[in-house]
Amino acid sequence: MIDPIAVELGPFKIHWYALCIVTGLFLAIYLAKKEAPRKKIKPDDVIDFILIAFPLAILGARLYYVIFQWQDYAANPVKIFAIWEGGLAIYGGLITGAIALFVYSYYHLIEPLDFLDIAAPGVMIAQSIGRWGNFINQEAYGSAVDSLAYLPEFIQKQMYIDGSYRQPTFLYESLWNLVGFILILILRRRPHLLRQGEPTFFYLIWYGIGRFVIEGLRTDSLMFAGLRVSQWLSALLVIAGFALVVYRRYKLNPPYYQE
């Protein structure tokens, strides 16, 4: 089993989980800043927004998780603050981050869809990297399987949980998001292909489809009324993504992304 603590200096401990999140964050910032001038957004606005949105997104991700897993915290509420042990729900962070983006854009006179379009690839690669934090913490895994011989040994060992090998659903989602990240970058550079907002809608569709399927393989999902919460949300993302593409193309005729 991999030690979840990456660095320990006296009383200070840095967890791999945190390093994965921070690495993904910095890469997302770099990509958004690099793309910002193309959409006439100041790179400094990217930094200012992140300074506000990132802590709010972490709070939203934790709050979302705690709400749906309250039975695990009711007897010991202090554990709510132990985020280094895992327990950040991506959808909670995405919802909070999106709200923060629309508010920030409104007050800084930025077109929200342009801001979302430059952020979408970074969010996807950050999620891809962040899933490796779940791997270290032995979270986001699937049902028991007989063997994981097709995977590197270090993954096999870490996925041996409670006496059985587990499907590495963290890996499936990480790879799915990596492919989606590459596709967004490629499609975004094709002239007269994507229109304003469609890099974001592609993210909603791609991530929603992958999460819906992969969530069905997991055994540690957040549940509500006997159903996986994330599958319902994923389905809504896919429907919303397709609906927005169709509506905007045929009713609003938005400009192409590169215009």
BAFI-3210 file (N, C-alpha, C; in Angstrom, 3 decimals, decimal comma, padded with zeros to 6 digits):
// residues 259
n [1|2|3|4|5|6|7|8|9|10|11|12|13|14|15|16|17|18|19|20|21|22|23|24|25|26|27|28|29|30|31|32|33|34|35|36|37|38|39|40|41|42|43|44|45|46|47|48|49|50|51|52|53|54|55|56|57|58|59|60|61|62|63|64|65|66|67|68|69|70|71|72|73|74|75|76|77|78|79|80|81|82|83|84|85|86|87|88|89|90|91|92|93|94|95|96|97|98|99|100|101|102|103|104|105|106|107|108|109|110|111|112|113|114|115|116|117|118|119|120|121|122|123|124|125|126|127|128|129|130|131|132|133|134|135|136|137|138|139|140|141|142|143|144|145|146|147|148|149|150|151|152|153|154|155|156|157|158|159|160|161|162|163|164|165|166|167|168|169|170|171|172|173|174|175|176|177|178|179|180|181|182|183|184|185|186|187|188|189|190|191|192|193|194|195|196|197|198|199|200|201|202|203|204|205|206|207|208|209|210|211|212|213|214|215|216|217|218|219|220|221|222|223|224|225|226|227|228|229|230|231|232|233|234|235|236|237|238|239|240|241|242|243|244|245|246|247|248|249|250|251|252|253|254|255|256|257|258|259]
n.u [000,846|000,513|001,937|-000,130|000,886|002,980|005,112|006,742|007,378|008,402|005,747|004,241|002,456|002,244|-000,054|-000,440|-002,860|-003,540|-001,420|-001,961|-004,353|-003,496|-001,530|-003,095|-004,635|-002,738|-001,915|-004,314|-004,697|-002,493|-003,108|-005,519|-004,727|-002,995|-004,720|-006,494|-006,030|-006,870|-009,609|-009,993|-009,731|-008,276|-005,248|-004,729|-007,257|-007,911|-006,253|-007,179|-009,798|-009,436|-008,281|-010,464|-012,410|-011,321|-010,957|-013,667|-014,733|-013,529|-014,709|-017,393|-017,251|-016,616|-018,791|-020,910|-020,216|-020,296|-022,983|-024,342|-023,181|-023,742|-024,233|-021,788|-020,507|-022,031|-021,735|-019,214|-018,482|-016,164|-014,576|-015,401|-013,757|-011,453|-010,219|-007,979|-008,073|-009,560|-012,735|-013,959|-016,387|-016,624|-018,691|-019,867|-017,837|-017,698|-020,234|-020,229|-017,981|-018,864|-021,000|-019,573|-018,010|-019,910|-020,852|-018,478|-017,850|-019,999|-019,603|-017,191|-017,551|-017,234|-017,764|-019,521|-019,572|-017,305|-015,330|-015,802|-015,201|-012,424|-011,643|-012,522|-010,863|-008,739|-010,052|-010,842|-008,384|-007,360|-009,160|-008,545|-005,949|-006,467|-007,880|-005,928|-005,267|-007,413|-006,759|-004,418|-005,553|-007,152|-009,822|-012,883|-013,229|-014,076|-016,136|-015,235|-012,705|-011,184|-008,555|-005,983|-004,075|-003,435|-002,602|-000,060|002,140|002,182|-000,295|-001,974|-001,341|-002,182|-004,853|-005,761|-007,999|-009,621|-009,256|-009,589|-009,009|-009,816|-011,903|-010,265|-011,681|-011,062|-008,926|-010,095|-011,741|-009,829|-008,320|-010,343|-011,001|-008,555|-008,401|-010,636|-009,744|-007,619|-009,084|-010,730|-008,801|-007,877|-010,221|-010,961|-009,162|-009,765|-010,794|-013,966|-015,541|-016,243|-018,537|-019,075|-019,128|-019,330|-016,968|-017,268|-019,774|-019,126|-017,456|-019,366|-020,921|-019,064|-017,754|-020,009|-021,087|-018,982|-018,746|-021,266|-021,312|-019,014|-019,534|-021,499|-020,036|-018,824|-018,476|-018,521|-020,077|-021,799|-025,012|-028,524|-031,774|-031,652|-030,390|-027,583|-026,249|-024,512|-024,903|-027,444|-026,955|-025,001|-026,424|-028,128|-026,245|-025,356|-027,726|-028,295|-025,998|-026,216|-028,706|-028,178|-026,295|-027,826|-029,954|-028,624|-027,273|-029,318|-031,127|-029,830|-027,510|-024,598|-021,240|-018,320|-015,892|-013,245|-013,483]
n.v [-001,208|002,216|004,933|007,461|009,934|012,260|013,995|014,659|016,888|017,330|018,359|018,885|017,689|016,650|015,523|013,086|013,267|015,988|017,061|016,083|017,432|020,123|020,124|019,607|021,928|024,027|023,391|023,719|026,479|027,492|026,690|028,037|030,733|030,934|030,683|032,745|035,433|035,018|035,068|037,599|038,049|039,077|037,716|038,135|038,206|035,542|034,568|036,111|035,224|032,478|032,645|033,343|031,419|028,820|028,095|028,244|026,258|023,965|023,975|023,675|021,153|019,536|020,006|019,011|016,285|015,633|016,106|014,043|011,891|011,941|010,195|009,139|011,130|012,189|011,250|012,104|015,011|016,564|015,294|016,210|018,232|016,989|016,869|015,923|013,253|012,462|012,517|014,540|015,680|015,778|016,920|018,711|020,620|021,512|022,652|024,736|026,169|026,939|028,662|030,669|031,550|032,678|034,794|036,262|036,889|038,527|040,819|041,696|042,215|040,205|037,847|035,073|032,504|032,587|032,635|030,171|028,522|028,792|027,660|025,022|022,830|022,786|022,183|019,590|018,163|018,590|017,157|014,636|014,268|014,592|012,286|010,461|011,037|009,915|007,288|006,931|007,232|005,062|005,171|005,596|003,178|000,043|-002,936|-006,213|-008,157|-010,963|-010,727|-008,308|-008,368|-007,168|-004,660|-002,318|-003,353|-001,738|-000,517|-002,713|-003,636|-001,474|-001,488|-003,666|-004,330|-004,773|-007,547|-008,286|-007,835|-004,787|-003,182|-000,689|001,977|004,627|004,908|004,400|006,655|008,683|008,239|008,515|011,231|012,337|011,710|013,193|015,774|016,062|015,898|018,193|020,230|019,741|019,970|022,572|024,065|023,744|025,467|027,052|025,046|024,430|026,406|029,422|028,626|025,908|024,345|024,149|022,868|020,501|019,464|019,033|017,011|014,960|014,408|013,834|011,498|009,632|009,639|008,741|006,071|004,968|005,451|003,600|001,336|001,558|000,972|002,569|004,806|007,961|007,838|008,315|008,016|005,358|005,409|006,202|009,289|010,758|009,617|010,470|013,232|013,227|012,341|014,522|016,486|015,586|015,693|018,440|019,507|018,648|019,807|022,548|022,982|022,457|024,305|026,833|026,854|026,763|028,683|030,979|031,335|031,546|033,044|031,542|029,695|030,584|033,089]
n.w [000,000|-000,825|000,881|002,015|002,688|001,314|001,897|004,932|007,389|010,373|012,360|010,161|007,408|004,084|001,862|-000,743|-002,024|-001,823|-003,303|-005,868|-006,456|-006,364|-008,359|-010,639|-010,545|-011,003|-013,588|-014,965|-014,595|-015,998|-018,643|-019,093|-018,821|-020,984|-023,130|-022,772|-023,973|-026,602|-026,464|-025,676|-022,955|-019,957|-018,745|-016,037|-014,966|-014,915|-012,871|-010,692|-010,540|-009,913|-007,377|-005,901|-006,579|-006,234|-003,397|-002,729|-004,368|-003,328|-000,815|-001,611|-002,833|-000,668|001,042|-000,474|-000,544|002,212|002,855|001,475|002,654|005,323|007,427|008,038|009,368|011,363|013,995|014,608|014,029|013,718|011,903|009,509|008,618|007,814|005,113|003,866|004,022|001,941|000,153|-001,448|-003,468|-006,872|-008,398|-006,633|-006,389|-009,063|-009,478|-007,577|-008,476|-011,035|-010,441|-009,112|-011,254|-013,031|-011,475|-011,071|-013,738|-014,410|-012,819|-013,792|-016,398|-018,378|-020,944|-019,983|-021,262|-022,874|-020,938|-019,701|-021,866|-022,196|-019,888|-019,815|-020,968|-019,104|-016,712|-017,252|-017,558|-015,046|-013,492|-014,416|-013,415|-010,698|-010,013|-009,432|-006,878|-005,552|-006,069|-004,506|-001,984|-001,943|-002,943|-004,846|-006,284|-007,933|-008,157|-006,825|-008,446|-010,138|-011,021|-011,794|-013,718|-016,103|-015,560|-014,340|-011,673|-009,354|-009,367|-009,182|-006,574|-004,983|-005,501|-004,185|-001,997|001,054|000,981|-001,689|-005,220|-006,829|-009,240|-011,062|-011,113|-010,812|-012,541|-015,028|-015,281|-015,152|-017,504|-019,420|-019,097|-019,819|-022,552|-023,401|-022,798|-024,653|-027,036|-026,877|-027,093|-029,676|-031,290|-030,730|-032,094|-034,727|-037,535|-038,026|-036,862|-034,020|-032,166|-030,210|-026,817|-027,257|-026,738|-023,965|-023,808|-025,049|-023,098|-021,039|-022,201|-022,868|-020,399|-018,870|-020,093|-019,718|-016,909|-016,149|-017,029|-015,769|-013,102|-012,582|-012,185|-009,787|-006,223|-004,082|-004,265|-003,833|-002,571|-003,137|-002,191|-002,962|-005,418|-007,565|-007,085|-008,735|-011,242|-011,994|-012,138|-014,124|-016,357|-016,666|-017,343|-019,858|-021,389|-021,141|-022,368|-025,107|-025,719|-025,437|-027,458|-029,784|-029,494|-029,401|-031,859|-033,776|-033,050|-032,037|-033,468|-032,812|-032,787|-034,359|-032,464|-032,880|-033,942]
ca.u [000,000|001,273|001,732|-000,846|001,654|004,091|006,214|006,481|008,400|007,958|004,299|003,582|002,329|001,658|-000,615|-000,476|-004,177|-003,436|-000,490|-002,668|-005,301|-002,751|-000,912|-004,149|-005,021|-001,735|-001,956|-005,525|-004,438|-001,561|-003,804|-006,507|-004,004|-002,441|-005,811|-007,312|-005,975|-007,629|-010,996|-009,952|-009,812|-006,968|-004,724|-004,861|-008,607|-007,882|-005,655|-008,080|-010,946|-009,020|-008,074|-011,782|-013,217|-010,752|-011,389|-015,115|-014,986|-013,158|-015,782|-018,583|-017,024|-016,685|-020,162|-021,693|-019,887|-020,758|-024,448|-024,804|-022,562|-023,854|-024,196|-020,389|-019,965|-022,957|-021,213|-017,920|-018,495|-014,822|-014,017|-015,817|-012,656|-010,292|-010,313|-006,792|-008,416|-010,438|-014,109|-014,339|-017,241|-016,314|-019,851|-020,035|-016,862|-018,064|-021,410|-019,793|-017,095|-019,650|-021,713|-018,573|-017,595|-020,943|-020,871|-017,259|-017,970|-020,975|-019,029|-016,005|-017,983|-016,664|-018,757|-019,332|-019,268|-015,904|-014,534|-015,966|-014,531|-010,977|-011,407|-012,983|-009,795|-007,996|-010,856|-010,843|-007,087|-007,235|-009,918|-007,772|-004,854|-007,040|-008,307|-004,810|-005,358|-008,323|-005,989|-003,560|-006,408|-007,964|-011,211|-013,378|-012,926|-015,244|-016,404|-014,120|-012,379|-010,232|-007,173|-005,688|-002,778|-003,212|-002,161|001,233|002,092|001,878|-001,745|-002,556|-001,178|-002,997|-006,248|-006,106|-008,712|-010,518|-009,074|-009,888|-008,656|-010,978|-011,832|-009,687|-012,534|-010,348|-008,094|-010,977|-012,167|-008,655|-007,996|-011,451|-010,841|-007,357|-008,801|-011,509|-008,877|-006,923|-010,068|-011,134|-007,722|-007,838|-011,430|-010,991|-008,252|-010,257|-011,602|-015,356|-016,074|-016,966|-019,009|-018,932|-019,803|-019,321|-015,963|-017,878|-020,827|-018,435|-017,038|-020,534|-021,345|-018,019|-017,595|-021,256|-021,200|-017,993|-019,054|-022,464|-020,955|-018,037|-020,180|-022,236|-019,106|-018,270|-019,180|-018,446|-020,711|-022,779|-026,334|-029,682|-033,014|-031,337|-029,768|-026,321|-026,500|-023,702|-025,468|-028,518|-026,350|-024,312|-027,448|-028,572|-025,189|-025,369|-028,932|-028,119|-024,974|-026,784|-029,785|-027,593|-025,697|-028,900|-030,691|-027,814|-026,953|-030,484|-031,915|-029,029|-026,422|-023,430|-020,009|-017,395|-015,007|-012,008|-013,733]
ca.v [000,000|003,455|005,856|008,649|011,136|012,413|014,678|014,911|017,736|017,562|018,221|019,209|016,566|016,951|014,291|012,929|013,736|017,436|017,334|015,825|018,524|021,358|019,964|019,819|023,342|024,863|023,119|024,358|027,923|027,749|026,533|029,110|031,991|030,900|030,811|033,919|036,537|034,689|035,457|038,975|038,011|039,344|036,604|038,456|037,844|034,108|034,427|036,692|034,333|031,252|032,950|033,366|030,233|027,544|027,728|028,018|024,965|022,938|023,992|023,089|019,726|018,868|020,115|018,064|014,937|015,452|016,048|012,732|010,863|012,481|009,126|008,900|012,274|012,628|010,910|012,765|016,128|017,110|014,643|016,964|019,090|016,175|016,655|015,203|011,829|012,245|012,930|015,742|015,292|016,642|017,696|019,836|021,634|022,067|023,517|025,945|026,906|027,540|029,808|031,716|032,088|033,563|036,018|037,011|037,416|039,609|042,024|042,122|042,432|039,149|036,904|033,832|031,352|032,683|032,245|028,728|027,853|028,718|026,876|023,637|021,821|022,735|021,469|018,163|017,547|018,631|016,016|013,435|014,170|014,470|010,912|009,699|011,231|008,859|006,039|006,863|007,078|003,858|005,581|005,586|001,892|-000,730|-004,227|-007,152|-008,923|-012,041|-010,351|-007,052|-008,666|-006,310|-003,357|-002,319|-003,974|-000,792|-000,306|-003,942|-003,681|-000,443|-001,838|-004,844|-003,688|-005,664|-008,951|-008,564|-006,820|-003,973|-002,503|000,649|002,951|005,909|004,894|004,541|008,052|009,492|008,079|009,100|012,683|012,680|011,681|014,343|016,958|016,121|016,174|019,601|021,050|019,549|020,514|024,018|024,697|023,557|026,633|026,869|023,777|024,708|027,765|029,918|027,816|024,486|023,620|023,876|021,871|019,232|018,983|018,513|015,758|013,941|014,031|013,243|010,124|008,810|009,523|007,931|004,663|004,546|005,481|002,361|000,273|001,813|000,431|003,548|006,021|008,649|007,351|009,088|007,303|004,085|005,611|006,936|010,711|011,231|009,166|011,402|014,496|013,000|012,310|015,904|017,191|015,170|016,259|019,895|019,800|018,498|020,777|023,876|023,037|022,544|025,566|027,994|026,822|026,965|029,841|032,164|031,430|032,172|033,080|030,421|029,878|031,288|034,423]
ca.w [000,000|-000,921|001,995|001,532|003,006|000,379|002,567|006,346|007,998|011,742|012,496|008,891|006,484|002,780|001,334|-002,196|-002,463|-001,997|-004,398|-007,132|-006,672|-006,637|-009,678|-011,621|-010,500|-011,665|-015,024|-015,472|-014,635|-017,113|-019,925|-019,226|-019,057|-022,337|-024,091|-022,467|-024,930|-027,819|-026,220|-025,156|-021,496|-019,376|-017,925|-014,611|-014,544|-014,619|-011,540|-009,696|-010,399|-009,231|-005,955|-005,274|-006,868|-005,801|-002,039|-002,718|-005,000|-002,350|000,187|-002,225|-003,042|000,637|001,534|-001,274|-000,074|003,594|002,851|001,037|003,495|006,675|008,423|008,401|010,111|012,415|015,323|014,812|013,081|013,505|010,717|008,319|008,188|007,442|003,667|003,396|003,996|000,799|000,375|-002,184|-004,582|-008,010|-008,831|-005,719|-006,779|-010,370|-009,310|-006,871|-009,364|-012,116|-009,870|-008,889|-012,554|-013,571|-010,663|-011,382|-015,102|-014,402|-012,214|-014,537|-017,788|-019,215|-021,442|-019,219|-022,111|-023,280|-019,768|-019,572|-022,983|-021,973|-018,670|-019,942|-021,068|-017,850|-015,720|-017,573|-017,239|-013,589|-012,992|-014,758|-012,444|-009,363|-009,750|-008,862|-005,443|-005,104|-006,133|-003,321|-000,799|-002,151|-003,110|-006,221|-006,896|-008,324|-007,527|-006,756|-009,651|-009,855|-011,326|-012,494|-014,303|-017,262|-015,077|-013,642|-010,359|-008,284|-009,355|-008,649|-005,115|-004,352|-005,710|-003,385|-000,896|001,801|000,614|-003,101|-006,203|-007,173|-010,528|-010,873|-011,796|-010,824|-013,741|-016,189|-015,408|-015,439|-018,921|-020,181|-019,048|-020,590|-023,964|-023,612|-022,793|-025,943|-028,078|-026,802|-027,638|-031,130|-031,909|-030,515|-033,053|-036,088|-037,923|-038,428|-036,363|-032,787|-031,946|-028,842|-025,823|-027,552|-025,947|-022,664|-023,971|-025,306|-021,781|-020,340|-022,839|-022,747|-018,998|-018,398|-020,586|-019,034|-015,477|-015,996|-017,205|-014,760|-011,780|-012,431|-011,815|-008,457|-005,059|-002,987|-004,757|-003,004|-002,942|-002,694|-002,486|-003,599|-006,727|-007,564|-007,335|-009,854|-012,514|-012,336|-012,547|-015,390|-017,401|-016,867|-018,052|-021,266|-022,008|-021,211|-023,359|-026,448|-025,889|-025,610|-028,798|-030,774|-029,330|-029,774|-033,293|-034,646|-032,626|-031,748|-034,455|-032,154|-033,602|-034,187|-031,326|-033,235|-034,485]
c.u [000,872|000,921|001,030|-000,119|002,877|005,320|005,813|007,653|007,945|006,469|003,534|003,620|001,650|001,219|-000,571|-001,785|-004,138|-002,519|-001,145|-003,618|-004,568|-002,061|-001,927|-004,573|-004,029|-001,712|-003,181|-005,347|-003,542|-002,287|-004,811|-005,833|-003,460|-003,518|-006,587|-007,229|-006,760|-009,096|-011,099|-010,240|-008,410|-006,496|-004,843|-006,252|-008,690|-007,360|-006,605|-009,282|-010,584|-008,843|-009,394|-012,461|-012,648|-011,141|-012,890|-015,459|-014,635|-014,238|-017,042|-018,457|-017,141|-018,115|-021,075|-021,481|-020,470|-022,275|-024,935|-024,175|-022,668|-023,784|-022,774|-019,813|-020,829|-022,394|-019,906|-017,769|-017,114|-014,189|-014,411|-014,648|-011,441|-010,319|-009,099|-007,026|-009,291|-011,839|-014,432|-015,134|-017,059|-017,506|-020,117|-019,091|-017,221|-019,239|-021,014|-018,908|-017,847|-020,417|-020,755|-018,150|-018,637|-021,010|-019,660|-017,364|-018,919|-020,349|-017,798|-016,275|-017,291|-017,798|-018,548|-018,957|-017,832|-014,986|-014,594|-015,198|-013,023|-010,642|-011,661|-011,854|-009,014|-008,738|-010,781|-009,507|-006,849|-007,997|-009,177|-006,652|-005,389|-007,475|-007,175|-004,693|-006,304|-007,618|-005,126|-004,385|-007,287|-009,453|-011,599|-012,997|-014,219|-015,354|-015,170|-013,958|-011,323|-008,788|-007,115|-004,342|-002,438|-002,690|-000,783|001,084|001,707|000,388|-002,443|-002,507|-002,089|-004,492|-006,636|-006,686|-009,675|-010,466|-009,360|-009,300|-009,939|-010,807|-011,306|-010,495|-011,926|-009,536|-008,938|-011,366|-010,993|-008,308|-009,081|-011,322|-009,614|-007,669|-009,689|-010,734|-008,179|-007,890|-010,514|-010,058|-007,668|-009,026|-011,479|-010,122|-008,708|-011,136|-013,001|-015,890|-016,899|-017,382|-018,826|-019,758|-019,672|-018,135|-016,494|-018,938|-020,233|-017,976|-018,221|-020,928|-020,321|-017,872|-018,838|-021,413|-020,245|-018,341|-020,279|-022,126|-020,057|-018,647|-020,954|-021,365|-018,609|-019,124|-019,190|-019,085|-021,599|-024,168|-027,422|-030,936|-032,751|-030,680|-028,452|-026,577|-025,770|-024,229|-026,623|-027,950|-025,651|-025,298|-027,950|-027,531|-025,209|-026,563|-028,783|-027,099|-025,513|-027,851|-029,237|-026,947|-026,775|-029,599|-029,884|-027,502|-028,144|-031,339|-031,080|-027,901|-025,181|-022,212|-019,177|-016,395|-013,794|-012,251|-013,430]
c.v [001,244|004,358|007,110|009,961|011,199|012,984|014,923|015,672|018,105|017,351|018,443|018,009|017,020|015,634|014,274|013,454|015,239|017,790|017,111|016,969|019,806|021,285|020,202|021,271|024,211|024,634|023,773|025,873|028,272|027,703|027,664|030,453|032,056|031,148|032,110|035,038|036,277|035,098|036,839|039,038|038,225|038,153|036,867|038,130|036,360|033,889|034,937|035,782|033,072|031,490|032,983|032,001|028,945|027,186|027,483|026,650|023,815|022,823|023,332|021,594|018,949|018,873|019,115|016,642|014,672|015,318|014,640|011,577|011,237|011,406|008,819|009,992|012,698|012,386|011,627|013,918|016,733|016,531|015,352|017,768|018,307|015,847|015,930|013,697|011,478|012,740|014,287|015,292|016,282|017,506|018,882|020,975|022,301|023,032|024,830|026,809|027,604|028,759|030,976|032,356|033,048|034,869|036,882|037,657|038,603|040,903|042,532|042,237|041,471|038,251|035,553|032,631|031,388|032,232|030,726|027,978|027,757|027,859|025,387|022,613|021,672|021,988|019,969|017,509|017,581|017,473|014,712|013,208|013,922|013,058|010,059|009,935|010,211|007,509|005,864|006,591|005,838|004,191|005,378|004,300|001,128|-002,044|-005,127|-007,902|-009,963|-011,600|-008,988|-007,179|-007,785|-004,927|-003,450|-002,798|-002,990|-000,477|-001,538|-003,960|-002,668|-000,734|-003,151|-004,335|-004,683|-007,104|-009,303|-007,466|-006,096|-003,332|-001,089|001,715|004,344|006,024|005,062|006,003|008,964|009,432|008,687|010,623|013,137|012,707|012,879|015,645|017,135|016,483|017,632|020,487|020,953|020,231|022,032|024,760|024,536|024,747|026,229|025,486|024,023|026,172|028,158|029,058|026,326|023,723|023,247|022,791|020,496|018,625|018,349|017,139|014,653|013,454|013,333|011,793|009,208|008,583|008,642|006,441|004,181|004,511|004,190|001,188|000,410|001,201|001,406|004,871|006,660|008,260|008,289|008,365|006,032|004,187|006,352|008,385|011,173|010,757|010,053|012,721|014,362|013,000|013,720|016,712|016,864|015,783|017,764|020,269|019,731|019,552|022,179|024,032|023,254|023,895|026,753|028,015|027,214|028,162|031,114|032,384|032,116|032,176|031,806|030,738|030,748|032,673|035,500]
c.w [000,000|000,259|001,470|001,810|002,094|001,061|004,016|006,936|009,402|011,847|011,184|007,947|005,199|002,152|-000,195|-002,770|-002,751|-003,159|-005,761|-007,460|-007,069|-008,010|-010,788|-011,696|-011,257|-013,163|-015,656|-015,584|-015,816|-018,455|-020,150|-019,505|-020,484|-023,389|-023,926|-023,497|-026,208|-027,690|-025,585|-023,653|-020,944|-018,546|-016,431|-014,084|-014,206|-013,202|-010,464|-009,452|-009,609|-007,733|-005,195|-005,382|-006,285|-004,369|-001,946|-003,312|-004,057|-001,271|-000,364|-002,426|-001,734|001,176|000,831|-000,759|001,316|003,650|002,517|001,811|004,967|007,740|008,871|009,299|011,298|013,813|015,640|013,812|012,807|012,245|009,427|007,755|007,707|005,946|003,112|003,371|002,800|001,104|-000,211|-003,402|-005,729|-008,401|-007,909|-006,051|-008,088|-010,253|-008,642|-007,764|-010,477|-011,623|-009,659|-010,202|-013,118|-012,787|-010,989|-012,765|-015,161|-013,898|-012,962|-016,032|-018,756|-019,681|-020,762|-020,074|-022,615|-022,147|-019,578|-020,662|-022,783|-020,756|-018,862|-020,076|-019,765|-016,761|-015,975|-017,237|-015,734|-012,954|-013,262|-013,753|-011,043|-009,016|-009,175|-007,363|-004,824|-005,092|-004,886|-002,069|-000,864|-002,110|-004,572|-006,945|-007,173|-007,586|-007,569|-008,075|-009,283|-010,040|-011,997|-013,207|-015,507|-016,868|-014,427|-012,207|-009,258|-008,218|-008,789|-007,131|-004,424|-004,481|-005,039|-002,073|-000,260|001,289|-000,829|-003,982|-006,602|-008,549|-010,319|-011,608|-011,793|-012,111|-015,000|-016,389|-015,730|-016,928|-019,810|-020,227|-019,839|-022,082|-024,282|-023,662|-024,139|-027,066|-028,058|-027,423|-029,157|-031,796|-031,817|-031,514|-034,507|-036,463|-038,368|-038,063|-035,103|-032,725|-030,480|-027,884|-026,048|-026,964|-024,560|-022,773|-024,286|-023,985|-021,043|-020,882|-022,602|-021,305|-018,472|-018,829|-019,827|-017,583|-015,258|-016,053|-016,069|-013,371|-011,519|-012,027|-010,384|-007,357|-003,894|-003,373|-003,697|-003,498|-002,418|-003,148|-003,292|-004,950|-006,574|-007,967|-008,597|-011,204|-012,955|-012,834|-013,896|-016,555|-017,707|-017,633|-019,539|-021,995|-022,189|-022,280|-024,770|-026,712|-026,147|-026,984|-029,849|-030,695|-029,820|-031,267|-034,156|-034,257|-032,503|-032,750|-033,857|-033,053|-033,389|-033,088|-031,680|-033,813|-033,448]
res [m|i|d|p|i|a|v|e|l|g|p|f|k|i|h|w|y|a|l|c|i|v|t|g|l|f|l|a|i|y|l|a|k|k|e|a|p|r|k|k|i|k|p|d|d|v|i|d|f|i|l|i|a|f|p|l|a|i|l|g|a|r|l|y|y|v|i|f|q|w|q|d|y|a|a|n|p|v|k|i|f|a|i|w|e|g|g|l|a|i|y|g|g|l|i|t|g|a|i|a|l|f|v|y|s|y|y|h|l|i|e|p|l|d|f|l|d|i|a|a|p|g|v|m|i|a|q|s|i|g|r|w|g|n|f|i|n|q|e|a|y|g|s|a|v|d|s|l|a|y|l|p|e|f|i|q|k|q|m|y|i|d|g|s|y|r|q|p|t|f|l|y|e|s|l|w|n|l|v|g|f|i|l|i|l|i|l|r|r|r|p|h|l|l|r|q|g|e|p|t|f|f|y|l|i|w|y|g|i|g|r|f|v|i|e|g|l|r|t|d|s|l|m|f|a|g|l|r|v|s|q|w|l|s|a|l|l|v|i|a|g|f|a|l|v|v|y|r|r|y|k|l|n|p|p|y|y|q|e]
***
